[in-house]
């Protein structure tokens, strides 16, 4: 695996249910099944779904070729297939806030879904949860409620998140290294997009506390630039972050290669000529790290990002000649 491939491997959590795609559930499941079969499937990570939609996901999974025959039979579903022994689909379930009345029910849905998975009734498992955290003390509450067998991403505010990171670092120091942070990097309105300064501060704070993170929203494109914010005709445009900018910056910060001013500059850079992306190493301007360093950062620090499109990032990388031409679903 090259340094560039290490930077991109298992990078994209597919979230087709969410804006701006807003695809129906059956289409999302069909897309994810297809992406898992075609190149570059090595870029694909988890399927993102709300915890309260897990039962509906099971119905759709039962209709997938080489998927859950036992569940299909139990549901009386005519789409029954035999399984092929392939690895279970990894799912990240979005939980309501701990203050939401549906939180306990959503958590129970996850436990029941995984119980059915363990009994062989279906071939998917929730190994990750994500939840919006407004107050720092909610992080501790999650640690009490979420089993340590699951990875937890706590979505934090752009600003004023120092106390949240302190709580995450404390929990991680107590052998709960499955706790990570999450930043929202965009949305369907310009005001939902954080500045480069916001993103740089978030990543630098995460590094100072040795807390890894994932990103979500607004990272459909490799490079920072102005793009349409939705897929509607005459959609407004906005200056969106690039996933190459964000994850290369994170990897370089993780290895002490960037200070804050350079991090902001990298996050704001739309010129691919300033990026060094090769088999041997990846870097920006004079800052560079090798493949082994990239792998360490991606495993422990810069985890993934959620995107409602898998095709769009792949097509953009192909246009930049960073990927060979791919067939798409």
KOLNURO-920983 format. One record per residue (C-alpha): x, y negated, z; residue in one letter; residue number from 1. Coordinates in steps of 0.05 Angstrom, whole numbers, plus 32768, in hexadecimal, padded with zeros to 4 digits. Layout:
// KOLNURO-920983
+------+------+------+------+-----+
:    u :    v :    w : type : seq :
+------+------+------+------+-----+
:    X :    Y :    Z :    A : NUM :
...
+------+------+------+------+-----+
END
This chain:
// KOLNURO-920983
+------+------+------+------+-----+
:    u :    v :    w : type : seq :
+------+------+------+------+-----+
: 8000 : 8000 : 8000 :    X :   1 :
: 801B : 7FBC : 7FEC :    X :   2 :
: 801C : 7F7E : 8018 :    X :   3 :
: 7FE4 : 7F5F : 7FEF :    X :   4 :
: 7FBA : 7F9E : 7FF4 :    X :   5 :
: 7FC7 : 7FA0 : 803F :    X :   6 :
: 7FAD : 7F58 : 8043 :    X :   7 :
: 7F6D : 7F6C : 801E :    X :   8 :
: 7F61 : 7FB2 : 8039 :    X :   9 :
: 7F1F : 7FBD : 805E :    X :  10 :
: 7F16 : 7F72 : 805D :    X :  11 :
: 7ECC : 7F6A : 8049 :    X :  12 :
: 7E91 : 7F7D : 8075 :    X :  13 :
: 7E56 : 7F80 : 8046 :    X :  14 :
: 7E1B : 7F56 : 805E :    X :  15 :
: 7DEC : 7F54 : 8022 :    X :  16 :
: 7DAE : 7F4C : 804E :    X :  17 :
: 7DC4 : 7F06 : 8062 :    X :  18 :
: 7DC5 : 7EC1 : 803F :    X :  19 :
: 7DD1 : 7EAD : 800B :    X :  20 :
: 7DC7 : 7EF2 : 7FEB :    X :  21 :
: 7D8A : 7F06 : 8016 :    X :  22 :
: 7D84 : 7F49 : 7FF3 :    X :  23 :
: 7D4F : 7F7D : 8005 :    X :  24 :
: 7D66 : 7FB5 : 8032 :    X :  25 :
: 7D63 : 7FEC : 7FFD :    X :  26 :
: 7D8E : 7FC3 : 7FCE :    X :  27 :
: 7DC1 : 7FB6 : 8005 :    X :  28 :
: 7DC6 : 8000 : 8015 :    X :  29 :
: 7DCC : 8013 : 7FCC :    X :  30 :
: 7E02 : 7FDE : 7FC1 :    X :  31 :
: 7E2B : 7FF6 : 7FFC :    X :  32 :
: 7E26 : 803E : 7FE5 :    X :  33 :
: 7E3F : 8029 : 7FA1 :    X :  34 :
: 7E78 : 7FFE : 7FBC :    X :  35 :
: 7E90 : 803A : 7FE5 :    X :  36 :
: 7E97 : 8062 : 7FA5 :    X :  37 :
: 7EB8 : 8030 : 7F77 :    X :  38 :
: 7EFA : 800A : 7F78 :    X :  39 :
: 7F0E : 7FE0 : 7F9D :    X :  40 :
: 7EEA : 8007 : 7FD3 :    X :  41 :
: 7F29 : 7FFF : 7FFE :    X :  42 :
: 7F14 : 7FB6 : 8008 :    X :  43 :
: 7ED1 : 7FC9 : 8026 :    X :  44 :
: 7EC7 : 7FCE : 8071 :    X :  45 :
: 7E85 : 7FD3 : 8097 :    X :  46 :
: 7E3C : 7FCA : 8084 :    X :  47 :
: 7E1E : 7F91 : 80AC :    X :  48 :
: 7DD5 : 7F98 : 80C3 :    X :  49 :
: 7DAA : 7F7D : 80FC :    X :  50 :
: 7DA4 : 7FB1 : 8133 :    X :  51 :
: 7D58 : 7FAC : 812F :    X :  52 :
: 7D5A : 7FC4 : 80E7 :    X :  53 :
: 7D80 : 8005 : 80F5 :    X :  54 :
: 7D42 : 8031 : 80EF :    X :  55 :
: 7D33 : 8013 : 80AA :    X :  56 :
: 7D7C : 801F : 8097 :    X :  57 :
: 7D72 : 8069 : 80A7 :    X :  58 :
: 7D38 : 806E : 8076 :    X :  59 :
: 7D63 : 804F : 803F :    X :  60 :
: 7D9E : 807B : 8050 :    X :  61 :
: 7D74 : 80B9 : 8048 :    X :  62 :
: 7D6A : 80A8 : 7FFF :    X :  63 :
: 7DB4 : 80A1 : 7FF0 :    X :  64 :
: 7DD4 : 80D9 : 7FC7 :    X :  65 :
: 7E00 : 8106 : 7FF2 :    X :  66 :
: 7DE4 : 80E5 : 8030 :    X :  67 :
: 7DB9 : 80FB : 806B :    X :  68 :
: 7D90 : 8139 : 8059 :    X :  69 :
: 7D7C : 8147 : 80A2 :    X :  70 :
: 7D60 : 8101 : 80AC :    X :  71 :
: 7D3C : 8104 : 8069 :    X :  72 :
: 7D1A : 8145 : 807C :    X :  73 :
: 7D08 : 812B : 80C1 :    X :  74 :
: 7CE7 : 80EE : 80A2 :    X :  75 :
: 7CC4 : 8116 : 806D :    X :  76 :
: 7CEC : 80EE : 803A :    X :  77 :
: 7CEB : 810A : 7FF3 :    X :  78 :
: 7D30 : 80EC : 7FE7 :    X :  79 :
: 7D53 : 8124 : 800D :    X :  80 :
: 7D9A : 8134 : 7FF8 :    X :  81 :
: 7DD0 : 8161 : 8014 :    X :  82 :
: 7E0B : 813F : 8036 :    X :  83 :
: 7E51 : 8144 : 8019 :    X :  84 :
: 7E79 : 813E : 805A :    X :  85 :
: 7E8F : 80F7 : 804A :    X :  86 :
: 7EA0 : 80C8 : 8084 :    X :  87 :
: 7E65 : 80A6 : 80A5 :    X :  88 :
: 7E54 : 8060 : 808F :    X :  89 :
: 7E71 : 802F : 80C1 :    X :  90 :
: 7E3D : 7FFC : 80D7 :    X :  91 :
: 7E44 : 7FBC : 80FD :    X :  92 :
: 7E02 : 7FAA : 811F :    X :  93 :
: 7DEF : 7F63 : 812E :    X :  94 :
: 7DD2 : 7F5B : 8174 :    X :  95 :
: 7DA5 : 7F22 : 818C :    X :  96 :
: 7DC2 : 7EF5 : 81C2 :    X :  97 :
: 7DC4 : 7F13 : 8207 :    X :  98 :
: 7D90 : 7EDF : 821B :    X :  99 :
: 7D60 : 7EF7 : 81E4 :    X : 100 :
: 7D26 : 7F24 : 81FA :    X : 101 :
: 7D37 : 7F55 : 81C2 :    X : 102 :
: 7D7F : 7F60 : 81D8 :    X : 103 :
: 7D71 : 7F9F : 8201 :    X : 104 :
: 7D45 : 7FBC : 81CB :    X : 105 :
: 7D79 : 7FB0 : 8196 :    X : 106 :
: 7DAF : 7FD1 : 81C1 :    X : 107 :
: 7D82 : 800D : 81CB :    X : 108 :
: 7D78 : 8011 : 817F :    X : 109 :
: 7DC3 : 8017 : 8177 :    X : 110 :
: 7DC9 : 804D : 81AC :    X : 111 :
: 7D91 : 8075 : 818C :    X : 112 :
: 7DAD : 806D : 8147 :    X : 113 :
: 7DF1 : 8087 : 815E :    X : 114 :
: 7DD0 : 80C0 : 8184 :    X : 115 :
: 7DAF : 80D7 : 8143 :    X : 116 :
: 7DF1 : 80CF : 811F :    X : 117 :
: 7E15 : 80FB : 8153 :    X : 118 :
: 7DDF : 8130 : 814B :    X : 119 :
: 7DEA : 8132 : 8100 :    X : 120 :
: 7DA9 : 8112 : 80ED :    X : 121 :
: 7DCA : 80DC : 80C3 :    X : 122 :
: 7E0F : 80CA : 80AA :    X : 123 :
: 7E1A : 8084 : 80C4 :    X : 124 :
: 7E31 : 8067 : 8106 :    X : 125 :
: 7E30 : 8024 : 8129 :    X : 126 :
: 7E77 : 801B : 8142 :    X : 127 :
: 7E75 : 7FCF : 8146 :    X : 128 :
: 7E46 : 7F9A : 8160 :    X : 129 :
: 7E45 : 7F4F : 8155 :    X : 130 :
: 7E21 : 7F1C : 8180 :    X : 131 :
: 7E1E : 7ED1 : 8186 :    X : 132 :
: 7E3B : 7EB8 : 81C7 :    X : 133 :
: 7E29 : 7E72 : 81DE :    X : 134 :
: 7E42 : 7E73 : 8226 :    X : 135 :
: 7E85 : 7E91 : 823D :    X : 136 :
: 7E63 : 7EBB : 8273 :    X : 137 :
: 7E3C : 7EDF : 823D :    X : 138 :
: 7E7D : 7F00 : 8228 :    X : 139 :
: 7E81 : 7F22 : 826D :    X : 140 :
: 7E39 : 7F37 : 8267 :    X : 141 :
: 7E48 : 7F5A : 8225 :    X : 142 :
: 7E82 : 7F7F : 8245 :    X : 143 :
: 7E51 : 7F9C : 8278 :    X : 144 :
: 7E1D : 7FB1 : 8244 :    X : 145 :
: 7E46 : 7FC9 : 8208 :    X : 146 :
: 7E6A : 800C : 820E :    X : 147 :
: 7EB5 : 8009 : 8205 :    X : 148 :
: 7EAF : 8039 : 81C9 :    X : 149 :
: 7E94 : 7FFF : 819F :    X : 150 :
: 7EB8 : 7FC4 : 8182 :    X : 151 :
: 7E99 : 7F81 : 8196 :    X : 152 :
: 7E9E : 7F40 : 816F :    X : 153 :
: 7E86 : 7F04 : 8197 :    X : 154 :
: 7E74 : 7ECA : 8169 :    X : 155 :
: 7E90 : 7E8B : 8189 :    X : 156 :
: 7E85 : 7E40 : 817B :    X : 157 :
: 7EB7 : 7E1B : 814F :    X : 158 :
: 7EC8 : 7DEB : 8187 :    X : 159 :
: 7ECC : 7DF3 : 81D2 :    X : 160 :
: 7EDA : 7E3D : 81CE :    X : 161 :
: 7F16 : 7E3E : 81FC :    X : 162 :
: 7EED : 7E59 : 8238 :    X : 163 :
: 7ED0 : 7E8F : 820A :    X : 164 :
: 7F15 : 7EA4 : 81F4 :    X : 165 :
: 7F2C : 7EA6 : 823C :    X : 166 :
: 7EF3 : 7ED6 : 824D :    X : 167 :
: 7F03 : 7F01 : 8210 :    X : 168 :
: 7F4C : 7F03 : 8223 :    X : 169 :
: 7F3B : 7F17 : 826A :    X : 170 :
: 7F0D : 7F4F : 8253 :    X : 171 :
: 7F42 : 7F68 : 8223 :    X : 172 :
: 7F75 : 7F68 : 825B :    X : 173 :
: 7F47 : 7F99 : 8280 :    X : 174 :
: 7F50 : 7FCE : 824B :    X : 175 :
: 7F15 : 7FB6 : 8222 :    X : 176 :
: 7F3F : 7FA8 : 81E3 :    X : 177 :
: 7F01 : 7FB4 : 81BA :    X : 178 :
: 7EEA : 7F6B : 81C5 :    X : 179 :
: 7EF8 : 7F38 : 818E :    X : 180 :
: 7EE2 : 7EF3 : 817A :    X : 181 :
: 7EBA : 7EDE : 813D :    X : 182 :
: 7EB7 : 7E9C : 8117 :    X : 183 :
: 7E81 : 7E84 : 80E8 :    X : 184 :
: 7EA5 : 7E66 : 80AD :    X : 185 :
: 7E6B : 7E4D : 8083 :    X : 186 :
: 7E22 : 7E4D : 8072 :    X : 187 :
: 7DEE : 7E36 : 803F :    X : 188 :
: 7DF4 : 7DED : 8054 :    X : 189 :
: 7E33 : 7DC1 : 8052 :    X : 190 :
: 7E2D : 7DB1 : 809C :    X : 191 :
: 7E33 : 7DFB : 80AD :    X : 192 :
: 7E7A : 7DFE : 8091 :    X : 193 :
: 7EB1 : 7DF0 : 80C5 :    X : 194 :
: 7EEC : 7DC4 : 80B1 :    X : 195 :
: 7F32 : 7DE0 : 80A5 :    X : 196 :
: 7F44 : 7DC2 : 80E9 :    X : 197 :
: 7F0C : 7DE9 : 810B :    X : 198 :
: 7F22 : 7E2A : 80EC :    X : 199 :
: 7F6C : 7E1E : 80FA :    X : 200 :
: 7F5D : 7E0D : 8143 :    X : 201 :
: 7F32 : 7E4C : 814A :    X : 202 :
: 7F69 : 7E7A : 812E :    X : 203 :
: 7FA0 : 7E59 : 8157 :    X : 204 :
: 7F76 : 7E5F : 8196 :    X : 205 :
: 7F68 : 7EA8 : 8186 :    X : 206 :
: 7FB3 : 7EB3 : 817E :    X : 207 :
: 7FC4 : 7E8F : 81BF :    X : 208 :
: 7F96 : 7EBE : 81E4 :    X : 209 :
: 7FAA : 7EFB : 81B9 :    X : 210 :
: 7F61 : 7F07 : 81A6 :    X : 211 :
: 7F54 : 7F20 : 8160 :    X : 212 :
: 7F1A : 7F06 : 8137 :    X : 213 :
: 7EED : 7F0F : 80FA :    X : 214 :
: 7ECB : 7EDA : 80D0 :    X : 215 :
: 7E86 : 7ED7 : 80B1 :    X : 216 :
: 7E61 : 7EAE : 807D :    X : 217 :
: 7E7C : 7E81 : 8046 :    X : 218 :
: 7EB8 : 7EAB : 8032 :    X : 219 :
: 7EA1 : 7EC6 : 7FEF :    X : 220 :
: 7EDD : 7EA8 : 7FCA :    X : 221 :
: 7F28 : 7EB3 : 7FD2 :    X : 222 :
: 7F3C : 7E69 : 7FD2 :    X : 223 :
: 7F22 : 7E2A : 7FF3 :    X : 224 :
: 7EFA : 7E02 : 7FC1 :    X : 225 :
: 7EB6 : 7DE4 : 7FB1 :    X : 226 :
: 7E81 : 7E19 : 7FA1 :    X : 227 :
: 7E36 : 7E21 : 7F9F :    X : 228 :
: 7E1C : 7E2F : 7FE4 :    X : 229 :
: 7DE4 : 7E5D : 7FCD :    X : 230 :
: 7DD2 : 7E84 : 7F8E :    X : 231 :
: 7D96 : 7E58 : 7F7E :    X : 232 :
: 7D94 : 7E2C : 7F40 :    X : 233 :
: 7DAC : 7DE5 : 7F4F :    X : 234 :
: 7DC6 : 7DFD : 7F92 :    X : 235 :
: 7DEF : 7DCA : 7FB9 :    X : 236 :
: 7E3A : 7DD2 : 7FBA :    X : 237 :
: 7E6A : 7DCE : 7FF3 :    X : 238 :
: 7EB4 : 7DD5 : 8003 :    X : 239 :
: 7EB8 : 7E1D : 8018 :    X : 240 :
: 7EF1 : 7E43 : 803A :    X : 241 :
: 7F17 : 7E79 : 8014 :    X : 242 :
: 7F22 : 7EBD : 8033 :    X : 243 :
: 7F6A : 7EBF : 801A :    X : 244 :
: 7F76 : 7E7C : 803D :    X : 245 :
: 7F57 : 7E93 : 807E :    X : 246 :
: 7F76 : 7ED9 : 8083 :    X : 247 :
: 7FBA : 7EC6 : 8069 :    X : 248 :
: 7FBB : 7E8C : 809B :    X : 249 :
: 7FA7 : 7EBB : 80D3 :    X : 250 :
: 7FDD : 7EEE : 80C2 :    X : 251 :
: 8013 : 7EB8 : 80BE :    X : 252 :
: 7FFB : 7E98 : 80FF :    X : 253 :
: 7FFC : 7EDD : 8120 :    X : 254 :
: 8046 : 7EE3 : 8110 :    X : 255 :
: 8058 : 7E9C : 8123 :    X : 256 :
: 8063 : 7E84 : 80DC :    X : 257 :
: 8032 : 7E49 : 80DE :    X : 258 :
: 8028 : 7E0E : 810D :    X : 259 :
: 7FE6 : 7DE9 : 810F :    X : 260 :
: 7FF5 : 7DB5 : 80D8 :    X : 261 :
: 800C : 7DEB : 80A7 :    X : 262 :
: 7FD1 : 7E17 : 80B9 :    X : 263 :
: 7FA0 : 7DDF : 80A8 :    X : 264 :
: 7FC5 : 7DD2 : 8067 :    X : 265 :
: 7FC2 : 7E1B : 8053 :    X : 266 :
: 7F78 : 7E20 : 8065 :    X : 267 :
: 7F6B : 7DE4 : 8038 :    X : 268 :
: 7F95 : 7DFC : 7FFD :    X : 269 :
: 7F71 : 7E0D : 7FBC :    X : 270 :
: 7FB0 : 7E17 : 7F92 :    X : 271 :
: 7FC0 : 7E61 : 7F88 :    X : 272 :
: 8006 : 7E4E : 7F73 :    X : 273 :
: 8016 : 7E3F : 7FBB :    X : 274 :
: 8006 : 7E86 : 7FD0 :    X : 275 :
: 8038 : 7EBF : 7FCD :    X : 276 :
: 8010 : 7EFF : 7FC6 :    X : 277 :
: 8038 : 7F3B : 7FB0 :    X : 278 :
: 8047 : 7F84 : 7FBE :    X : 279 :
: 8082 : 7F71 : 7FEA :    X : 280 :
: 8066 : 7F38 : 8013 :    X : 281 :
: 8030 : 7F03 : 801A :    X : 282 :
: 803A : 7EBA : 802B :    X : 283 :
: 802B : 7E72 : 8020 :    X : 284 :
: 8060 : 7E3F : 800B :    X : 285 :
: 809D : 7E52 : 8035 :    X : 286 :
: 8079 : 7E7C : 806A :    X : 287 :
: 807A : 7EC7 : 805A :    X : 288 :
: 806E : 7F0B : 807B :    X : 289 :
: 807A : 7F52 : 8062 :    X : 290 :
: 8049 : 7F8B : 805B :    X : 291 :
: 8054 : 7FA8 : 80A0 :    X : 292 :
: 8046 : 7F64 : 80C0 :    X : 293 :
: 8006 : 7F5D : 8097 :    X : 294 :
: 7FED : 7FA1 : 80AD :    X : 295 :
: 7FF9 : 7F91 : 80F6 :    X : 296 :
: 7FD3 : 7F4F : 80F1 :    X : 297 :
: 7F99 : 7F6D : 80CB :    X : 298 :
: 7F93 : 7FA5 : 80FD :    X : 299 :
: 7F97 : 7F7C : 813D :    X : 300 :
: 7F88 : 7F33 : 812C :    X : 301 :
: 7F68 : 7F21 : 80EA :    X : 302 :
: 7F34 : 7F58 : 80E5 :    X : 303 :
: 7F01 : 7F4B : 80AD :    X : 304 :
: 7ECC : 7F1C : 8093 :    X : 305 :
: 7E82 : 7F25 : 8086 :    X : 306 :
: 7E69 : 7F15 : 8040 :    X : 307 :
: 7E25 : 7F1C : 801F :    X : 308 :
: 7E4A : 7F2D : 7FDF :    X : 309 :
: 7E80 : 7F60 : 7FD2 :    X : 310 :
: 7E81 : 7F56 : 7F87 :    X : 311 :
: 7E8F : 7F0B : 7F89 :    X : 312 :
: 7ED1 : 7F10 : 7FB0 :    X : 313 :
: 7EE8 : 7F49 : 7F84 :    X : 314 :
: 7ED8 : 7F24 : 7F44 :    X : 315 :
: 7EFC : 7EE6 : 7F5C :    X : 316 :
: 7F3A : 7F0E : 7F6F :    X : 317 :
: 7F38 : 7F2E : 7F2A :    X : 318 :
: 7F36 : 7EEA : 7F09 :    X : 319 :
: 7F73 : 7ED6 : 7F31 :    X : 320 :
: 7F96 : 7F15 : 7F18 :    X : 321 :
: 7F9E : 7F2E : 7F5F :    X : 322 :
: 7F73 : 7F6C : 7F4F :    X : 323 :
: 7F6D : 7F94 : 7F0F :    X : 324 :
: 7F2B : 7F91 : 7EEA :    X : 325 :
: 7EF6 : 7FB7 : 7F12 :    X : 326 :
: 7EB4 : 7FD7 : 7F00 :    X : 327 :
: 7E7D : 7FBC : 7F2C :    X : 328 :
: 7E3B : 7FD7 : 7F46 :    X : 329 :
+------+------+------+------+-----+
END
